[in-house]
Amino acid sequence: MQAEDMESSMESPNLEFEYGDTDTLTAELSELYSYTEEPEFALNRDYFEEDFRSHARGRRWIELMAEEQRAYVMRLLDALEVTDRDKRLKVARAILYLAQGVFDECDTEVDVLHWSRHNVFLLYDMGIFTALLELLSMEIDNSQACSSAVRKPAISLADSTELRVLLSIMYLMVETIRVQTEDDRPEWRSAREAFKNELGSPLYNGEPFALLLFTMVTKFCSMNAPHFPMKKVLLLLWKTILFTLGGFEELQEMKVRGRERLSLPPLPEDSIKVVRAMRAASPPASAMELIEQQQQQKRGRRSRRSAFVDSLEGDSPFPKKQPLVKQDSLDTYNERDPFKNDDARDEEEDPEDTDSGIEGEVDPLDRDVIIQPPPPPLKPPTERVNFPKGLPWAPKVREKDIEHFLETSRNKFIGFTLGNDTETLVGLPRPIHESVKTLKQHKYVSIAEVQIKREEELQQCPLTLGEEEVEETPTEMLYLGMLPNLSQYVIALLKLLLAAAPTSKAKTDSINILADVLPEEMPITVLQSMKLGIDVNRHKEIIVKAISALLLLLLKHFKLNHIYQFEIVSQHLVFANCIPLILKFFNQNIMSYISAKNSICVLDFPHCVVHEMPELTAESLEAGDSNQFCWRNLFSCINLLRILNKLTKWKHSRTMMLVVFKSAPILKRALKVKQAMMQLYVLKLLKIQTKYLGRQWRKSNMKTMSAIYQKVRHRLNDDWAYGNDIDARPWDFQAEECALRESIEKFNSRRYDRNKNGDFTPVDNCLQSVLGQRVELPEDFHYSYEMWLEREVFSQPIQWEGLLQNP
């Protein structure tokens, strides 16, 4: 493994990867279909042409006028309502062919995408989505299909045909309408907004569309519907959440507007732009590299000394020209004196600290070569020295950090404290005044802090402050719908993530996520087996991509909407072992995972429906594509690291979980990927636990510490690199989580409990008004009234004397 790591770190180039909400539209559409589904493209076309021939009389779809196209779609819509299941499926396949872009009438992939877009907006305008939704609900509730799938020993593509066709059409509609283009017509733009509002509103059975898909996920994971095509469900769920709630750019805009609404100062920088401008650093060296470097340095020192002796023994009074010496990458930033003598340097250097680093932009194997100058005039070689141009992030300070600093200072200089007072500086020396001034200049108040403070006020004064006005945003409606079964949704997603992770071993009790990729007849040739193997790996990668993006979006939107909505989802994730699951995911050769070539370009949609299919060979399958990295796998890794950051940020007990699970070496291996955004989130996770890893770890990982300093935001009085407050912070996981859970439950009961003000409801003491109240009785009450009177009143002896006795 060390040899593999060393080889990968030598060869790892800078990855030209741009992080975003999704990959390109073509890539996102191609990932909807597995390679096993390829024969179904022709099936869709045949069913469409069979029906269309009788309607169009020799003309093609792209030749019809707009009104004729609408009339034909209306005919298909009527045919969807027939009772015959097979006829319905044929009509659904014809609609799917339209959504796929009538590819048989197109010459290029661009034409396919053009007609797909045109047809999708036409289908939405004619009300196809609502009809498909009713059919999907019928299929979900089809108990006969569920029971037959449960009894089957092996489930294949054939068991989910109807569901796959319906979900494919709905996914094509959501994804195509979601993506904006410059040449969109005005009516398409208004249709996009209308569709977005529909999907986010509780219009479908009184709940948002996403909740129906969440129900499918939990039903699948409870083994009640093992035939559900989970990859398509997860992709559609992710794109629905992305469309209705908004992506990362929209989140940033919402955050800016939220701060303006709360009269908070603007953000110090746009985090998306800062991360995009970052450059990747060189990966840390492996143990094998370190040993080789030490040997090279020893050989270099011996050769320099022998050369110097030879020069002294020669005829010339001056030393001969010195040999070339490799410059240490740390010298790039002048952290060491390059002209110290070798013996002194030997005493200083730690054996593991020679060049384990990720420091700077200089690769350990591509260091600059400089000429060692003669001793007398010591002028440093300035032409190759690059100084850092400033830190990328503005430092931040929380209010409680200023309070803690003043409390410590007052105890030291005065002997007593003033609670949360951050204004009074009487009795403190001038340097403390300057420090407080600097801290206040960089004070950052987050939206979450304002929300927590407001919640505390509402809990303390429920009558005085009155009802809170809650804006009915799509995020709020989604949370309200998810709340009753939130833990089930989270556990189901993590079960699927575990089943799809490349490090997971197949177990008998694990979920079968391959129901929508395995063919009815298993492969019999080596070529078919290779193709299916690639398809299965690709299938798992797409599931990981969808779940990681979905969880990250939910966390970010809930955090912006209300901090306690975010905290309850986070806590469910932590209690469901999300932290060790993500660490297990990264405990692999991450370079191999990111550069995996589990794709067959000629079988990707829309390439496979436009071009002639070449003959597949074992060599062409092994070769894969020519891309430097796999976009979806790198995207998944960054998403999982961001989720881990969100779960552990400002949570001492969860940070200690990272330490207990020995995450540092796993994360450090992930730094081998030369992509700036991924390195940033790895370094953030390393930063929060460095103080607990011990002095020896920090000493032997100085290049990583230096990279943290350069790339991660600074908190001015955070002693992350020293660990001075370790003894003062006991680790009580249960107490911290219980306190957080109590705050969450108070928030939920105050905001969403219908009987929340039962204790404060005024009591009516007037006999006449109580007796005069109109009581709603059931319709059949007057039929059984006399029986009830006889049984409950007349036949029961009443002890009137009991009223006169003392209780």
Secondary structure, DSSP 4 states (H G I P E B T S, - for coil): -HHHHHHHHHH-PPP-----SSS-HHHHHHTTS-GGGTHHHHHHHHHHHHHHHHHHTT--GGGS-HHHHHHHHHHHHHHTT-S-HHHHHHHHHHHHHHHTT-GGG-SSHHHHHHHHHHHHHHHHHTTHHHHHHHHHHHHHT-HHHHHHHHH-SS--GGGGHHHHHHHHHHHHHHHHHHS--TT--HHHHHHHHHHHHHHHTTTBTTB-HHHHHHHHHHHHHTTS-TTS-HHHHHHHHHHHHHHHH--HHHHHHHHHHHHHHTTPPPPSS-HHHHHHH--PPPPPP-HHHHHHHHHHHHHHHHHHHHHHHHHHHSSSSSPPPPPEEEPPGGGGGTSS-TTS-HHHHHHH--GGGSS----TT--GGG--EEEPPPSSS----GGG-------SS--BB-HHHHHHHHHHHHHHHTS---TT--S--TT--HHHHHHHHHHHHTB---HHHHHHHHHHHHHH-HHHH--------HHHHHHHHHGGGHHHHHHHHHHHHHHH-TTPPP-TTS--TTTTTS-SS---SHHHHHHHHHHHHHHHHHHHHHHHHHHHHHHHHHHHH-HHHHHHHHHHHHHTTHHHHHHHHHSS-HHHHHT-----GGGSTTHHHHSPPPPP-HHHHHH----SS-HHHHHHHHHHHHHHHHHHTT-HHHHHHHHHTTHHHHHHHHTTS--HHHHHHHHHHHHTTGGGS-HHHHHHTHHHHHHHHHHSPPBTT--TTT-TTSTT----HHHHHHHHHHHHHHHHHHHH-TTTTGGGPPP---HHHHHTSPPP--TTHHHHHHHHHIIIIITS---GGGGTS--
